[in-house]
Amino acid sequence: MQQHRNRAVVLGASIAGLLAARVLAEHFRHVTMIERDPLAPTPRARRGVPQGAHTHGVLASGVEILERRFPGLTASLVEDGAREGDIGLIGQFIVQGCRIQKCETGRLGVVVSRLRLEHELRDRVLGLPNVEVHQASTATGLISTADGSRVTGVLVRSGREGVNGGSTEAEIGADLVVDTTGRGSRTPIWLRKLGYAPPAEDRLDIGVSYTTATFSRRPDDLDGDLYRVVGTAPPNRRVGVAVAVEGDRWSVTLAGYLGSKADREPQGFAAYARHLAAPDIYELVADREPLQPPITMSYPTTLRRYFERLQRFPEGLLVFGDAMCSFNPIYGQGMSVAAKQADALAYWLNRGQAQRSARRFFVEAARVVSPAWELTVGGDLGFEEIDGPRTVRTRLVSRYLTRLLAVARNDADVSRAFLEVVNLTAPPQSLLHPRVARRVFGARQRTPHAGHAGPSSGAVAVDNREGEQASVTGL
C-alpha cells in the first residue's frame, strides 16, 4: 500500500463490511462500499443476507469491540427495545445435557435482532463523512498492475441487465480492496486469473438445517431470562436457541445436524422442540402461535480458507469475515469474530509500511479465527457420522470438556471459565489452567442432567433415528 492513502473499497455492506469500513475510515480519505442489494431505510431482511432474519447472538467479546468502535451503540439499541445485562446472569446454556450454573462474569451481554443491529451499524458507518455506498452494485473483477503484483481497483456493475436500458460497468480505483462478500467470495477465482494459487480449504460436512419463528414474549417466560441455549447431547442432533429481541418478542431457532430438520408448521415446530436435550424451549413455544410463518435455511458445510499459508499474494487486497472463515451458525460466533478481525485490521493498518504486507494481516486474522474454528469443529466432531480429524489429543480434550461441563452445573468458577471461552473473551486453553483443572478433577461426578427444579422436568434423549425416543431421564 502506498503511504498516501486515498481510497479503500469494501466489497459487501453486511456486518463484516461495515466493521471493515469503520476501521478503514480512520486511515483513508475515501471509503467506498459496494453492495449488491438495495438497502432499506428500516431494519429489513434482504436477499444477500439470507440468514439475517434468523436468531443471532453477539458474544461478550463482540459487544466490547462494537461499543469501542461505535460509542453509545448499546444505549441506542436498549432505547429501541434491546436488553442488556451480565452474560452469565441474563440467560443460561445447556450443553451436553448439563445446565451450566448462572454466575456473575462482569461481561456485558446485549440481546437484539440481527436486523436491528445491522441497521444501527449501517446508519453510523454511512453517517461518516468519508464513507459512501454503491447499492445494487456487484464487483465483477479486480484491476491490477500489468504483472499482477498489486490490485489497484475493482470492476463494478451497477443496475440489472435488461432493465431500464441494462446495467453499466465502471472501474473504481483503490489503494486497498477488502473482500467481505462471505463464503461465496470470488477472490479464489480472481487469484487464479492473476496467476496466484487459491488458498487451501477445510470443509466439514455437517448437514445443519435451522428453522426460526418469532413469538410474543411474556415477562415470566424462562423465569425472566433473556436467552436460552440448548445444545446437542450426542446422539441427540437437535439444538434450540431462544433470544428476547426488541418488540417484546422471542426469536426462536430450532436446528439439527445431519439432515435433522424442524417443521415450519407450528405444531411440528413445537414437536421438534419437545425432543431437545432440555424442556425449556418446548415449554416456551408449546402453547403459543408464531407471529409470522417460520422460515428455514440450510447450512451443509463449514468452510475455512487458509490465506495465511499462501506464499504469494497480491498487495492491495485483503479478505475479511466469512470470506475467510464461515462457521457453523449454531455457535453464534460470526459477528463477534468479524469484530475481532476489525481489531486485527486496525492493528495491521497502524504498523509500519515495511511490515504491512497482506500476509501479515492474514496471520493476525488467523489468530482471531483459529480459536473459534477449533471450538466449533470440536463440537461438530462429537457426532461420529461427521468426517473429520480426530487425534488422540482431541479425544482427550473432548473427555475433559465433558467432565468440565458436569462440574459447571454446580461450580460458579468453572461455569465462569466456560462462559469466558464461549464468549471468546478467553482462549480455549484457559479451561486447562490449573485453577480450573483442580476444580474439575476434584469434584465428585454425577450423571449429567438438564432438568429444572420443579414439576415440568421431562427432557428426552433422542437417538440418530429422526424423532425416535431412545431413553427418558427423570430430570
DOZA-82720 format. One line per 2 residues: number of its first residue (from 1); their letters; for each residue x, y, z of C-alpha. Coordinates in nm, 2 decimals. Layout:
% DOZA-82720
NUM> a> X:Y:Z | ...
END
This chain:
% DOZA-82720
1> mq> 0.00:0.00:0.00 | 0.12:0.35:-0.08
3> qh> 0.20:0.58:0.21 | -0.05:0.83:0.06
5> rn> -0.38:0.65:0.14 | -0.66:0.79:-0.08
7> ra> -0.94:0.53:-0.14 | -1.03:0.19:0.01
9> vv> -1.31:-0.02:-0.14 | -1.51:-0.27:0.06
11> lg> -1.70:-0.54:-0.12 | -2.01:-0.61:0.08
13> as> -2.21:-0.39:0.32 | -2.31:-0.65:0.57
15> ia> -2.18:-0.65:0.93 | -1.83:-0.76:0.84
17> gl> -1.82:-0.50:0.57 | -1.95:-0.23:0.80
19> la> -1.68:-0.32:1.06 | -1.41:-0.31:0.80
21> ar> -1.53:0.03:0.67 | -1.55:0.17:1.02
23> vl> -1.18:0.10:1.07 | -1.07:0.20:0.72
25> ae> -1.24:0.54:0.75 | -0.98:0.63:1.01
27> hf> -0.70:0.56:0.76 | -0.83:0.66:0.41
29> rh> -0.96:0.98:0.27 | -1.25:0.79:0.10
31> vt> -1.41:0.45:0.17 | -1.64:0.32:-0.10
33> mi> -1.87:0.02:-0.02 | -2.01:-0.20:-0.30
35> er> -2.33:-0.37:-0.21 | -2.54:-0.58:-0.45
37> dp> -2.87:-0.53:-0.25 | -3.07:-0.22:-0.23
39> la> -3.06:-0.10:0.13 | -3.39:-0.03:0.30
41> pt> -3.43:0.27:0.53 | -3.56:0.05:0.81
43> pr> -3.44:-0.29:0.95 | -3.54:-0.55:0.69
45> ar> -3.42:-0.88:0.56 | -3.25:-0.88:0.22
47> rg> -3.15:-1.13:-0.04 | -2.78:-1.10:0.02
49> vp> -2.81:-1.19:0.39 | -3.05:-1.49:0.38
51> qg> -2.96:-1.57:0.75 | -3.05:-1.21:0.86
53> ah> -3.39:-1.29:1.00 | -3.28:-1.59:1.19
55> th> -3.18:-1.58:1.56 | -2.83:-1.42:1.62
57> gv> -2.62:-1.36:1.92 | -2.35:-1.11:1.99
59> la> -2.09:-1.26:2.22 | -1.95:-1.06:2.51
61> sg> -1.62:-1.01:2.31 | -1.82:-0.87:2.02
63> ve> -2.02:-0.63:2.24 | -1.70:-0.49:2.39
65> il> -1.55:-0.42:2.05 | -1.86:-0.28:1.90
67> er> -1.91:-0.04:2.18 | -1.55:0.07:2.15
69> rf> -1.58:0.12:1.77 | -1.93:0.27:1.80
71> pg> -1.96:0.46:2.13 | -2.31:0.47:2.26
73> lt> -2.42:0.18:2.05 | -2.55:-0.03:2.34
75> as> -2.75:0.25:2.48 | -2.91:0.32:2.15
77> lv> -3.01:-0.04:2.10 | -3.15:-0.06:2.45
79> ed> -3.35:0.25:2.39 | -3.50:0.08:2.09
81> ga> -3.60:-0.23:2.29 | -3.29:-0.45:2.31
83> re> -3.19:-0.58:2.66 | -2.86:-0.59:2.84
85> gd> -2.70:-0.75:3.14 | -2.43:-0.97:3.27
87> ig> -2.39:-1.25:3.02 | -2.37:-1.51:3.29
89> li> -2.69:-1.39:3.47 | -2.94:-1.30:3.20
91> gq> -2.97:-1.65:3.04 | -2.84:-2.00:3.05
93> fi> -2.65:-2.25:2.84 | -2.74:-2.62:2.85
95> vq> -2.46:-2.82:2.68 | -2.43:-3.20:2.65
97> gc> -2.73:-3.22:2.88 | -2.56:-3.01:3.15
99> ri> -2.73:-2.69:3.28 | -2.45:-2.45:3.33
101> qk> -2.47:-2.27:3.66 | -2.55:-1.90:3.64
103> ce> -2.27:-1.67:3.76 | -2.15:-1.32:3.76
105> tg> -1.89:-1.27:3.48 | -1.85:-0.89:3.46
107> rl> -1.91:-0.92:3.09 | -2.19:-0.73:2.92
109> gv> -2.44:-0.91:2.71 | -2.68:-0.75:2.47
111> vv> -2.97:-0.94:2.31 | -3.10:-0.79:1.99
113> sr> -3.21:-0.90:1.65 | -2.95:-0.92:1.37
115> lr> -3.17:-0.69:1.15 | -3.18:-0.41:1.42
117> le> -2.81:-0.44:1.49 | -2.70:-0.43:1.13
119> he> -2.93:-0.13:1.06 | -2.78:0.07:1.35
121> lr> -2.43:-0.01:1.24 | -2.51:0.09:0.88
123> dr> -2.66:0.42:0.98 | -2.35:0.50:1.19
125> vl> -2.10:0.39:0.92 | -2.28:0.57:0.63
127> gl> -2.31:0.88:0.85 | -1.93:0.92:0.84
129> pn> -1.83:1.20:0.60 | -1.58:0.99:0.41
131> ve> -1.79:0.67:0.36 | -2.02:0.61:0.06
133> vh> -2.21:0.30:-0.06 | -2.29:0.20:-0.41
135> qa> -2.62:0.00:-0.38 | -2.75:-0.26:-0.63
137> st> -2.39:-0.30:-0.75 | -2.17:-0.60:-0.79
139> at> -1.79:-0.64:-0.81 | -1.72:-0.84:-1.13
141> gl> -1.34:-0.85:-1.12 | -1.02:-0.70:-0.99
143> is> -0.80:-0.44:-1.16 | -0.42:-0.49:-1.12
145> ta> -0.08:-0.38:-1.24 | 0.05:-0.55:-1.55
147> dg> 0.24:-0.81:-1.36 | -0.05:-0.88:-1.12
149> sr> 0.16:-0.80:-0.81 | -0.08:-0.53:-0.69
151> vt> -0.45:-0.48:-0.70 | -0.54:-0.13:-0.80
153> gv> -0.92:-0.13:-0.81 | -1.23:-0.32:-0.90
155> lv> -1.47:-0.35:-1.19 | -1.83:-0.28:-1.07
157> rs> -2.15:-0.35:-1.25 | -2.45:-0.14:-1.14
159> gr> -2.82:-0.20:-1.22 | -2.97:-0.51:-1.37
161> eg> -2.92:-0.63:-1.72 | -3.22:-0.58:-1.94
163> vn> -3.39:-0.34:-1.70 | -3.42:0.03:-1.80
165> gg> -3.16:0.01:-2.06 | -2.94:-0.25:-1.89
167> st> -2.66:-0.24:-1.65 | -2.34:-0.03:-1.66
169> ea> -1.99:-0.13:-1.57 | -1.72:0.11:-1.43
171> ei> -1.38:0.09:-1.28 | -1.32:0.22:-0.93
173> ga> -0.95:0.27:-0.84 | -0.84:0.18:-0.49
175> dl> -0.52:0.17:-0.28 | -0.68:-0.12:-0.09
177> vv> -0.97:-0.36:-0.17 | -1.13:-0.56:0.12
179> dt> -1.35:-0.85:0.02 | -1.62:-0.92:0.28
181> tg> -1.87:-1.09:0.05 | -1.89:-1.41:0.26
183> rg> -1.84:-1.77:0.18 | -1.94:-1.72:-0.18
185> sr> -1.64:-1.49:-0.23 | -1.49:-1.48:-0.58
187> tp> -1.14:-1.40:-0.46 | -1.01:-1.75:-0.51
189> iw> -1.13:-1.73:-0.87 | -0.98:-1.39:-0.92
191> lr> -0.65:-1.50:-0.77 | -0.62:-1.77:-1.04
193> kl> -0.68:-1.51:-1.31 | -0.40:-1.31:-1.17
195> gy> -0.16:-1.61:-1.17 | -0.18:-1.69:-0.80
197> ap> -0.28:-2.02:-0.62 | -0.60:-2.01:-0.43
199> pa> -0.59:-2.08:-0.05 | -0.61:-2.43:0.09
201> ed> -0.95:-2.50:0.24 | -1.10:-2.71:0.52
203> rl> -1.46:-2.82:0.50 | -1.68:-3.01:0.74
205> di> -2.00:-3.17:0.61 | -2.24:-3.10:0.90
207> gv> -2.57:-3.10:0.72 | -2.72:-2.84:0.95
209> sy> -3.07:-2.70:0.89 | -3.24:-2.44:1.10
211> tt> -3.59:-2.31:1.13 | -3.68:-1.98:1.31
213> at> -4.01:-1.84:1.44 | -4.09:-1.53:1.65
215> fs> -4.33:-1.54:1.94 | -4.48:-1.28:2.18
217> rr> -4.28:-1.26:2.50 | -4.43:-1.26:2.85
219> pd> -4.24:-1.12:3.15 | -4.23:-1.46:3.33
221> dl> -4.11:-1.66:3.03 | -3.80:-1.87:3.11
223> dg> -3.82:-1.73:3.47 | -3.74:-1.38:3.33
225> dl> -3.42:-1.49:3.14 | -3.33:-1.32:2.81
227> yr> -3.19:-1.62:2.64 | -3.17:-1.99:2.65
229> vv> -2.93:-2.21:2.45 | -3.00:-2.59:2.45
231> gt> -2.71:-2.76:2.27 | -2.68:-3.11:2.14
233> ap> -2.62:-3.41:2.36 | -2.50:-3.67:2.11
235> pn> -2.66:-3.88:1.98 | -2.93:-3.62:2.01
237> rr> -2.88:-3.40:1.70 | -3.11:-3.11:1.79
239> vg> -3.03:-2.76:1.90 | -3.26:-2.48:2.03
241> va> -3.19:-2.12:2.09 | -3.43:-1.86:2.22
243> va> -3.34:-1.49:2.24 | -3.55:-1.20:2.36
245> ve> -3.54:-0.93:2.10 | -3.70:-0.58:2.06
247> gd> -4.07:-0.55:2.04 | -4.13:-0.79:2.34
249> rw> -4.07:-1.09:2.11 | -3.88:-1.42:2.12
251> sv> -3.67:-1.52:1.83 | -3.65:-1.90:1.85
253> tl> -3.44:-2.11:1.62 | -3.45:-2.49:1.62
255> ag> -3.16:-2.65:1.44 | -3.05:-3.00:1.36
257> yl> -2.74:-3.18:1.24 | -2.70:-3.43:0.95
259> gs> -3.04:-3.37:0.80 | -3.25:-3.33:1.12
261> ka> -3.49:-3.05:1.05 | -3.77:-2.87:1.23
263> dr> -4.11:-2.84:1.06 | -4.23:-2.50:0.96
265> ep> -4.59:-2.59:1.06 | -4.65:-2.46:1.41
267> qg> -4.74:-2.79:1.57 | -4.44:-2.96:1.40
269> fa> -4.22:-2.68:1.52 | -4.32:-2.73:1.88
271> ay> -4.30:-3.11:1.84 | -3.94:-3.08:1.73
273> ar> -3.86:-2.87:2.04 | -4.00:-3.13:2.26
275> hl> -3.71:-3.36:2.18 | -3.43:-3.12:2.27
277> aa> -3.19:-3.22:2.54 | -3.39:-3.00:2.79
279> pd> -3.75:-2.89:2.81 | -3.71:-2.51:2.83
281> iy> -3.77:-2.41:2.47 | -4.06:-2.66:2.42
283> el> -4.23:-2.52:2.73 | -4.18:-2.17:2.58
285> va> -4.34:-2.24:2.24 | -4.58:-2.52:2.31
287> dr> -4.89:-2.31:2.39 | -4.85:-2.02:2.15
289> ep> -4.87:-1.94:1.79 | -4.58:-1.78:1.59
291> lq> -4.63:-1.42:1.49 | -4.52:-1.50:1.13
293> pp> -4.47:-1.83:0.95 | -4.14:-1.99:1.04
295> it> -3.85:-1.96:0.80 | -3.59:-2.22:0.72
297> ms> -3.23:-2.23:0.60 | -2.97:-2.50:0.53
299> yp> -2.60:-2.49:0.61 | -2.44:-2.80:0.46
301> tt> -2.08:-2.73:0.53 | -1.85:-2.52:0.73
303> lr> -1.56:-2.36:0.55 | -1.22:-2.22:0.63
305> ry> -0.97:-2.07:0.38 | -0.61:-2.05:0.49
307> fe> -0.49:-1.73:0.33 | -0.22:-1.70:0.59
309> rl> -0.05:-2.01:0.44 | -0.01:-1.86:0.09
311> qr> 0.35:-1.76:0.00 | 0.24:-1.53:-0.28
313> fp> -0.05:-1.29:-0.27 | -0.11:-0.95:-0.44
315> eg> -0.07:-0.63:-0.25 | -0.37:-0.41:-0.22
317> ll> -0.61:-0.69:-0.15 | -0.75:-0.84:0.18
319> vf> -1.02:-1.09:0.27 | -1.23:-1.05:0.58
321> gd> -1.52:-1.21:0.77 | -1.70:-1.52:0.63
323> am> -1.50:-1.49:0.31 | -1.21:-1.62:0.53
325> cs> -1.40:-1.85:0.76 | -1.76:-1.95:0.77
327> fn> -1.85:-2.11:1.10 | -2.13:-2.34:1.19
329> pi> -2.40:-2.08:1.27 | -2.55:-2.26:1.57
331> yg> -2.25:-2.14:1.78 | -2.33:-1.77:1.71
333> qg> -1.96:-1.67:1.66 | -1.97:-1.49:1.32
335> ms> -2.04:-1.13:1.42 | -1.80:-1.14:1.71
337> va> -1.52:-1.29:1.51 | -1.57:-1.02:1.25
339> ak> -1.54:-0.76:1.53 | -1.22:-0.92:1.64
341> qa> -1.10:-0.91:1.28 | -1.17:-0.54:1.27
343> da> -0.93:-0.50:1.56 | -0.67:-0.71:1.36
345> la> -0.73:-0.48:1.06 | -0.67:-0.17:1.27
347> yw> -0.35:-0.32:1.42 | -0.23:-0.41:1.07
349> ln> -0.30:-0.06:0.93 | -0.11:0.10:1.22
351> rg> 0.20:-0.10:1.15 | 0.50:0.05:0.96
353> qa> 0.49:0.04:0.58 | 0.76:-0.23:0.57
355> qr> 0.55:-0.46:0.79 | 0.22:-0.41:0.61
357> sa> 0.21:-0.70:0.36 | -0.12:-0.88:0.30
359> rr> 0.02:-1.20:0.45 | 0.09:-1.02:0.78
361> ff> -0.27:-0.93:0.80 | -0.38:-1.28:0.73
363> ve> -0.15:-1.41:1.01 | -0.31:-1.16:1.25
365> aa> -0.66:-1.25:1.14 | -0.58:-1.63:1.17
367> rv> -0.50:-1.57:1.54 | -0.86:-1.45:1.58
369> vs> -1.02:-1.72:1.36 | -0.83:-2.03:1.49
371> pa> -0.97:-2.05:1.85 | -1.33:-2.00:1.73
373> we> -1.28:-2.26:1.45 | -1.13:-2.51:1.68
375> lt> -1.42:-2.47:1.92 | -1.69:-2.53:1.66
377> vg> -1.51:-2.82:1.48 | -1.45:-2.99:1.82
379> gd> -1.82:-2.96:1.89 | -1.92:-3.08:1.54
381> lg> -1.70:-3.39:1.56 | -1.90:-3.50:1.87
383> fe> -2.10:-3.68:1.60 | -1.92:-3.98:1.48
385> ei> -2.10:-3.96:1.15 | -1.92:-3.63:1.07
387> dg> -1.59:-3.70:0.89 | -1.30:-3.50:1.03
389> pr> -0.96:-3.52:1.21 | -0.99:-3.69:1.55
391> tv> -0.65:-3.71:1.71 | -0.56:-3.86:2.05
393> rt> -0.53:-3.50:2.18 | -0.88:-3.40:2.05
395> rl> -1.04:-3.71:2.21 | -0.87:-3.64:2.54
397> vs> -0.98:-3.28:2.53 | -1.34:-3.39:2.45
399> ry> -1.34:-3.62:2.75 | -1.21:-3.34:2.97
401> lt> -1.47:-3.10:2.84 | -1.75:-3.35:2.92
403> rl> -1.62:-3.37:3.28 | -1.59:-2.99:3.30
405> la> -1.95:-2.94:3.19 | -2.08:-3.17:3.45
407> va> -1.89:-2.98:3.72 | -2.00:-2.64:3.58
409> rn> -2.36:-2.73:3.68 | -2.27:-2.66:4.04
411> da> -1.94:-2.47:4.04 | -1.96:-2.10:3.96
413> dv> -1.59:-2.07:3.90 | -1.59:-2.34:3.64
415> sr> -1.90:-2.20:3.48 | -1.74:-1.86:3.46
417> af> -1.43:-2.01:3.29 | -1.66:-2.19:3.04
419> le> -1.86:-1.88:2.96 | -1.54:-1.68:2.90
421> vv> -1.43:-1.93:2.64 | -1.78:-1.95:2.48
423> nl> -1.79:-1.57:2.45 | -1.44:-1.56:2.30
425> ta> -1.31:-1.34:2.59 | -1.06:-1.61:2.69
427> pp> -0.87:-1.88:2.48 | -0.99:-2.24:2.49
429> qs> -0.66:-2.34:2.66 | -0.77:-2.14:2.96
431> ll> -1.00:-2.42:3.06 | -0.69:-2.63:3.12
433> hp> -0.55:-2.37:3.37 | -0.45:-2.54:3.70
435> rv> -0.70:-2.32:3.88 | -0.98:-2.47:3.67
437> ar> -0.84:-2.82:3.63 | -0.81:-2.87:4.00
439> rv> -1.18:-2.80:4.04 | -1.28:-3.02:3.75
441> fg> -1.08:-3.32:3.87 | -1.15:-3.26:4.24
443> ar> -1.53:-3.25:4.20 | -1.75:-3.55:4.28
445> qr> -1.90:-3.66:3.94 | -2.27:-3.72:3.89
447> tp> -2.47:-3.82:3.59 | -2.53:-3.50:3.37
449> ha> -2.88:-3.38:3.35 | -3.05:-3.06:3.24
451> gh> -3.38:-3.06:3.43 | -3.54:-2.78:3.61
453> ag> -3.61:-2.76:3.98 | -3.99:-2.81:3.96
455> ps> -4.25:-3.04:3.82 | -4.21:-2.97:3.45
457> sg> -3.89:-3.16:3.40 | -3.91:-3.41:3.12
459> av> -3.63:-3.37:2.86 | -3.56:-3.67:2.64
461> av> -3.25:-3.80:2.47 | -3.31:-3.88:2.10
463> dn> -3.10:-4.12:1.90 | -2.99:-4.10:1.54
465> re> -3.32:-4.21:1.41 | -3.52:-3.89:1.35
467> ge> -3.77:-3.82:1.62 | -3.74:-4.15:1.79
469> qa> -3.70:-4.16:2.16 | -3.40:-4.35:2.28
471> sv> -3.43:-4.30:2.65 | -3.62:-4.09:2.90
473> tg> -3.44:-3.95:3.20 | -3.63:-3.82:3.51
475> l> -3.50:-3.47:3.54
END
